[in-house]
Each structure stands twice: as C-alpha cells, then as structure tokens.
Amino acid sequence: MSGTEKSKAHAEQAKGKVKETVGRAVGNERMTAEGEAEQAKGNVRHAKEDVKDAFRR
C-alpha cells in the first residue's frame, strides 16, 4: 500500500515540476503557481507515507 502511495506522490511531484517549467517558459504565472502547488502536495503525500513507514517499524 505504501509503495503505491509513494508512487502517486512521485508522479504528482513530476507532474508539478513539468507544469511549473512550462509555465515559466511561456510566462504563465498561474500555471507556474499550479505546478508549485502540485509539487508541494506531492511532497506532503510523500512525507505522510514516510511517517506511516516509521511507525510500522
């Protein structure tokens, strides 16, 4: 279960990075902000799974 959630977190981080990069390239501030938000969401999801793993040990 944790592996699946971590995969989702990594995918979300990657998607956010792409969106942020494209937003910066075309000068779209909204897209850049959305990309940064998606990366942050992925980081939080990943941290949550790390905490859950720590308690399982």
Secondary structure in CASP SS format (residue, H / E / C, confidence):
PFRMAT SS
TARGET T0000
AUTHOR 0000-0000-0000
METHOD secondary structure of the structure
MODEL  1
M C 1.00
S H 1.00
G H 1.00
T H 1.00
E H 1.00
K H 1.00
S H 1.00
K H 1.00
A H 1.00
H H 1.00
A H 1.00
E H 1.00
Q H 1.00
A H 1.00
K H 1.00
G H 1.00
K H 1.00
V H 1.00
K H 1.00
E H 1.00
T H 1.00
V H 1.00
G H 1.00
R H 1.00
A H 1.00
V H 1.00
G C 1.00
N C 1.00
E H 1.00
R H 1.00
M H 1.00
T H 1.00
A H 1.00
E H 1.00
G H 1.00
E H 1.00
A H 1.00
E H 1.00
Q H 1.00
A H 1.00
K H 1.00
G H 1.00
N H 1.00
V H 1.00
R H 1.00
H H 1.00
A H 1.00
K H 1.00
E H 1.00
D H 1.00
V H 1.00
K H 1.00
D H 1.00
A H 1.00
F H 1.00
R H 1.00
R C 1.00
END
